[in-house]
Amino acid sequence: MVSIAVLGFGTVGSGVAEVLEKNAVSIAKKAGDEIRIKYILTTHDHPESPFGQLIIHDFSAIEDDPEIQVVVECIGGVGDALDYARRSLNAGKHFVTSNKELVAEYGYELLQIARKNDLNFLFEASVGGGIPIIRPLTSCLAANEITEIAGILNGTTNYILTKMIREGLSFDTALRQAQEKGYAEADPTADVDGHDTCRKICILAALSFGRHVYPRQVPTEGIRGVTSEDVAFASASSRRIKLLGRAQRQEDGRIAVYVAPHFVADDDQLANVEDVFNGIVVKGDAIGDVMFYGRGAGKLPTASAVVADVIDAVKHFGAKKFVDWSDGGDDVVCDPAELPLRFFVRTDESEMRIGAAFGQVEMIPADVPGQRGFITEPMTRRALDAIAQGGFAMLSCIPILD
């Protein structure tokens, strides 16, 4: 029998306990041993829960118990979670987490501690919830040179944009509906300002390209600035607006990583990822394009990925899983503002002014009084900003996914 400890008993932590109990027999067959929760660390008692008798409040009991072989972290953030991760690995315990902030900020450090102690640090649930993406990147697609990875990585923002597109809602109204349904937090900053997507694309970039990418290195734009007018122009050009995280390998080996709303063609796979679903496209030199699709969050989808990591850890007690990357640095990333992209621009300037500033453009015929929308030829964001600084009124500026 393998004894584990679960840190946190919120949505994901309680889901992990539920999945381990409900599927105990099949999990034991897959892991090669019975897995039982010995402790659940949380700040509050839960006497009404069937797992209430397992709750403790002092991490030292877990740290000092030689029976605990795997620690599962479902707390979030980089305060206590980081402390517990370091202490668990240094105490000889394998560590599983669903915490994307922890992995994005401290993944390299924690992987090094795990390697030093011949342990596994696993984090499948940190990106895409229940969508399997970490293992495919590190095993099934290992023969490929990955050239790009791009995806809809946040269900909350995708739900909001879907409502704006389908029902013509404003951003504020769609956000309020998302909060009422429990898809968005009372403070939705991490989702709607793109921070959640940023952390996830950092993890995917590190796995795909072998160097740690820190969130502070990634230009990030959320969806607060997306308007009903932008949606109308997107529809008129047979496109939809999606918040994407993108990481692209450049010819010099550096990585361009950024988060921003994009115009995505209606016939693109990502355009049809709607509501709270996530979609991730991986481009490899041998496989071509591969897409991963499913629920990117939620109690049981995320818990299923966490428990899969627990099973993986148990199966590999005697053989470390090879999930690793090198440290990051300023030499890892390049400035996405230097990428040649096409852009959608919304303005109240005349067509004459548009032609004088941009030359050849693709005008979009949309019924938006007093405004014009167009798509530029490939140009850099830096050049686009220079035109705006020169006095051209840009009401919106959104890259095109080509």
C-alpha positions in Angstrom: 0.0 0.0 0.0 1.2 3.5 -0.9 0.3 6.3 1.5 -0.1 9.9 0.1 -0.9 13.3 1.5 -3.2 15.9 -0.2 -2.5 19.6 0.5 -5.7 21.6 0.2 -9.3 20.5 0.2 -10.9 23.0 -2.1 -12.3 22.2 -5.5 -9.4 20.2 -6.8 -8.2 18.7 -3.5 -11.7 17.3 -2.7 -11.9 16.1 -6.3 -8.7 14.2 -5.9 -10.0 12.5 -2.8 -13.3 11.6 -4.5 -11.6 10.1 -7.6 -9.2 8.1 -5.5 -12.0 6.6 -3.5 -14.5 6.1 -6.3 -12.0 4.4 -8.6 -9.8 2.7 -6.0 -9.9 -0.7 -7.5 -9.0 0.3 -11.1 -6.4 2.8 -9.9 -4.7 0.0 -7.8 -4.5 -2.2 -10.9 -3.0 0.6 -13.0 -0.6 1.7 -10.3 0.4 -1.8 -9.3 -0.4 -1.0 -5.7 -3.2 0.3 -3.5 -3.1 4.0 -3.0 -4.6 5.6 0.1 -4.8 9.1 1.5 -3.4 9.2 4.9 -3.5 13.0 5.5 -5.4 16.0 4.1 -3.7 19.3 5.0 -6.1 22.3 5.2 -6.8 25.3 7.4 -10.4 24.3 8.3 -12.0 21.2 9.6 -14.7 19.5 7.5 -16.6 17.3 9.9 -19.4 16.8 7.3 -17.0 15.3 4.8 -16.4 11.5 4.6 -12.7 12.5 4.6 -13.0 14.7 7.6 -11.0 12.3 9.9 -8.0 12.6 7.6 -7.6 16.4 8.0 -4.6 17.9 9.8 -3.3 21.4 10.1 0.5 21.0 10.5 2.6 20.1 7.5 5.4 18.8 9.7 3.3 15.7 10.3 3.5 14.9 6.6 7.1 16.0 6.2 8.3 13.7 9.1 6.1 10.7 8.3 8.2 8.1 6.4 5.1 6.3 5.2 4.2 9.3 3.0 5.7 8.6 -0.4 3.8 11.1 -2.6 2.6 14.6 -1.7 -0.2 16.1 -3.8 -0.5 19.9 -3.8 -3.8 21.6 -4.6 -3.4 24.8 -2.7 -2.4 27.3 -5.4 -0.1 30.3 -5.4 3.6 30.4 -4.5 3.5 31.0 -0.8 2.9 27.9 1.3 2.8 25.8 -1.9 6.4 26.6 -2.7 7.5 26.0 0.8 5.7 22.6 0.9 7.1 21.6 -2.5 10.7 22.3 -1.4 10.3 20.5 2.0 8.5 17.5 0.4 11.2 16.9 -2.2 14.0 17.4 0.3 12.3 14.9 2.6 12.4 12.3 -0.1 8.8 12.5 -1.2 7.6 12.6 -4.8 5.5 15.7 -5.5 2.4 16.2 -7.7 0.8 19.6 -8.3 -2.0 21.2 -10.3 -0.5 24.7 -9.6 0.4 26.5 -12.8 1.8 29.5 -11.0 4.2 27.3 -9.0 5.5 25.5 -12.1 5.7 28.7 -14.3 7.7 30.6 -11.7 9.7 27.8 -9.9 9.5 24.7 -12.2 13.2 24.7 -13.0 14.3 25.0 -9.4 11.9 22.2 -8.2 12.9 19.9 -11.1 16.5 20.3 -10.0 15.6 19.4 -6.4 13.7 16.4 -7.6 16.6 15.3 -9.8 19.1 15.7 -7.0 17.0 13.5 -4.7 16.1 11.0 -7.5 12.4 11.9 -7.2 9.5 12.9 -9.6 8.0 16.3 -9.8 4.9 16.0 -11.9 2.4 18.6 -13.0 0.1 17.3 -15.8 -2.9 19.2 -14.3 -1.2 22.6 -14.4 -2.1 23.1 -18.0 -5.4 22.2 -19.6 -7.0 20.7 -16.6 -8.0 17.2 -17.6 -6.6 17.5 -21.2 -3.5 15.3 -21.5 -0.8 17.6 -22.9 2.3 17.3 -20.7 2.9 13.6 -21.3 2.3 13.8 -25.1 4.8 16.6 -25.3 7.5 14.7 -23.4 6.8 11.2 -24.7 4.5 10.8 -27.7 5.9 13.8 -29.6 9.5 13.5 -28.3 10.8 12.6 -31.8 9.7 16.0 -33.1 11.3 19.4 -33.2 8.4 21.5 -32.0 8.2 24.8 -34.0 5.1 26.3 -32.4 2.5 25.8 -29.7 -0.6 27.9 -29.4 -3.8 27.5 -27.6 -6.9 28.7 -25.9 -5.8 28.0 -22.3 -8.4 29.7 -20.1 -12.0 28.5 -20.0 -13.3 31.7 -18.4 -12.1 34.0 -21.1 -13.3 31.6 -23.8 -16.7 31.5 -22.2 -16.9 35.3 -22.1 -15.8 35.7 -25.8 -18.2 33.0 -26.8 -21.1 34.9 -25.2 -20.0 38.1 -26.9 -19.9 36.4 -30.3 -23.1 34.3 -30.0 -25.3 36.7 -28.2 -23.8 40.1 -28.9 -23.2 40.7 -25.2 -20.8 43.4 -24.0 -17.7 42.3 -22.1 -19.1 43.5 -18.8 -22.4 41.6 -19.2 -20.6 38.4 -20.4 -18.2 38.6 -17.4 -21.1 39.0 -15.0 -22.8 35.9 -16.4 -19.6 34.0 -16.1 -19.4 35.0 -12.4 -23.0 34.0 -11.8 -22.3 30.5 -13.3 -19.2 30.1 -11.2 -16.9 30.2 -14.2 -15.2 33.4 -13.1 -14.0 34.4 -9.7 -15.3 37.5 -7.9 -11.9 39.0 -8.8 -11.4 37.8 -12.4 -8.1 39.6 -12.9 -5.9 36.5 -13.4 -8.3 35.2 -16.1 -9.4 38.3 -18.0 -6.1 40.1 -18.0 -4.3 37.0 -19.4 -2.1 36.0 -16.4 -3.5 32.5 -16.2 -2.9 31.9 -19.9 0.6 33.4 -19.5 1.6 30.9 -16.8 0.4 28.0 -18.9 2.1 29.0 -22.1 5.3 29.5 -20.1 5.1 25.8 -19.0 4.3 24.6 -22.5 7.2 26.6 -23.9 9.6 25.2 -21.4 8.5 21.7 -22.2 8.5 22.3 -26.0 11.8 24.2 -26.3 13.8 23.0 -23.3 14.5 26.3 -21.5 12.6 27.9 -18.6 10.4 30.9 -19.7 9.3 33.2 -16.8 6.0 34.9 -16.9 7.7 38.3 -16.5 9.3 37.7 -19.9 6.0 37.3 -21.7 4.1 40.3 -23.0 0.5 39.7 -21.9 -2.7 41.3 -23.0 -6.1 40.1 -21.8 -9.7 40.6 -23.2 -10.9 43.6 -21.2 -10.3 45.8 -24.3 -12.3 43.6 -26.7 -15.5 45.3 -27.7 -18.8 44.4 -29.5 -17.4 46.4 -32.5 -14.4 44.2 -32.7 -16.6 41.1 -32.6 -18.7 42.6 -35.5 -15.6 43.2 -37.7 -14.3 39.7 -36.9 -17.6 38.2 -37.9 -17.7 40.3 -41.1 -14.3 38.9 -42.0 -15.3 35.3 -41.3 -13.3 35.2 -38.1 -13.8 34.9 -34.3 -11.8 36.5 -31.5 -10.0 34.1 -29.2 -7.4 34.7 -26.4 -4.3 32.8 -27.3 -1.0 32.0 -25.7 1.6 31.4 -28.4 5.2 30.2 -28.4 7.2 30.1 -31.6 10.8 28.9 -32.2 12.7 31.5 -34.2 15.5 30.7 -36.7 18.2 31.9 -34.2 16.9 29.4 -31.6 15.2 32.0 -29.4 11.5 31.8 -28.5 8.8 34.4 -29.2 6.2 34.0 -26.4 3.2 36.2 -25.9 -0.5 36.3 -24.9 -3.1 38.3 -26.8 -6.6 38.2 -28.3 -6.4 37.1 -32.0 -8.6 37.1 -35.0 -9.0 33.3 -35.9 -10.5 32.2 -39.2 -13.8 30.4 -38.9 -12.4 27.2 -40.5 -9.5 27.0 -38.1 -9.6 24.3 -35.4 -9.2 26.8 -32.6 -12.1 29.0 -33.8 -14.5 26.2 -32.9 -13.3 25.7 -29.4 -16.2 27.4 -27.4 -17.6 28.0 -24.0 -15.3 26.8 -21.2 -13.4 24.3 -23.3 -9.6 24.6 -24.1 -7.8 23.8 -27.3 -4.0 23.4 -27.8 -2.3 23.1 -31.2 1.2 21.7 -31.3 3.2 22.0 -34.6 6.1 19.5 -35.1 8.4 19.0 -38.0 7.5 15.3 -38.3 3.9 15.1 -37.1 2.6 18.4 -38.5 -0.3 19.9 -36.5 -1.8 18.1 -33.6 -4.7 19.4 -31.5 -5.6 18.6 -27.9 -9.2 19.5 -26.9 -11.3 19.2 -23.7 -12.4 20.8 -20.5 -9.5 23.0 -19.2 -10.8 23.3 -15.6 -13.3 21.9 -13.2 -13.3 19.7 -10.2 -13.2 16.2 -11.7 -11.4 16.9 -15.0 -8.5 18.5 -13.1 -8.6 15.8 -10.4 -8.3 13.1 -13.0 -5.1 14.6 -14.3 -3.7 14.9 -10.8 -4.5 11.3 -9.9 -3.0 10.2 -13.2 0.3 11.8 -12.0 0.0 10.0 -8.7 -0.4 6.7 -10.5 2.6 7.7 -12.7 4.7 8.5 -9.6 3.8 5.2 -7.9 4.7 3.2 -11.1 8.1 5.0 -11.3 9.3 4.9 -7.7 12.3 3.0 -9.0 12.8 4.9 -12.2 12.6 8.7 -12.5 10.3 10.1 -15.1 12.2 12.3 -17.6 10.5 15.7 -17.4 13.1 18.4 -17.3 14.3 21.6 -18.9 17.3 24.0 -18.5 17.3 27.3 -16.7 16.0 30.4 -18.4 17.6 33.8 -19.1 17.4 36.9 -21.3 18.9 34.9 -24.1 15.9 32.5 -24.2 13.2 34.8 -25.5 13.0 37.5 -28.3 10.7 40.4 -28.4 7.4 39.5 -30.1 7.0 43.1 -31.1 9.6 42.3 -33.9 7.5 39.4 -35.3 6.0 40.1 -38.8 2.2 39.6 -38.3 -0.9 40.8 -40.0 -3.1 42.9 -37.7 -6.8 43.9 -37.5 -7.1 47.6 -36.9 -10.3 49.4 -36.0 -10.3 53.2 -36.5 -12.5 56.2 -37.2 -10.0 57.6 -39.7 -10.9 58.0 -43.4 -9.9 55.5 -46.1 -7.6 58.1 -47.5 -5.8 58.3 -44.2 -5.7 54.6 -43.9 -4.1 54.2 -47.3 -1.5 56.9 -46.6 -0.5 55.3 -43.3 -0.6 51.6 -44.2 -0.5 51.3 -48.0 -2.3 48.1 -49.2 -4.8 46.8 -46.7 -7.9 44.5 -46.7 -10.9 46.6 -45.8 -13.6 44.7 -43.8 -17.2 45.6 -44.7 -19.1 45.7 -41.4 -22.1 47.7 -40.2 -20.4 49.7 -37.5 -21.4 53.4 -37.8 -18.6 55.9 -37.9 -15.8 53.2 -37.8 -13.7 51.3 -40.3 -11.9 48.0 -39.9 -9.1 46.6 -42.0 -6.3 44.0 -42.0 -2.8 45.0 -42.6 -0.1 43.4 -44.7 2.6 41.6 -42.5 4.3 44.1 -40.2 5.8 44.3 -36.7 3.9 45.5 -33.7 6.7 48.0 -33.2 6.0 49.5 -36.7 2.3 49.5 -35.9 2.8 51.4 -32.7 5.0 53.9 -34.5 2.1 54.7 -36.8 -0.2 55.2 -33.8 2.4 57.4 -32.1 2.5 59.5 -35.3 -1.1 60.5 -34.8 -3.2 57.7 -36.5 -6.2 56.9 -34.3 -6.3 53.1 -33.5 -9.4 52.1 -31.5 -8.3 48.4 -31.6 -5.3 46.5 -32.7 -5.6 42.7 -32.8 -3.1 40.2 -34.4 -4.4 37.7 -37.0 -3.7 34.0 -36.5 -2.3 32.8 -39.9 
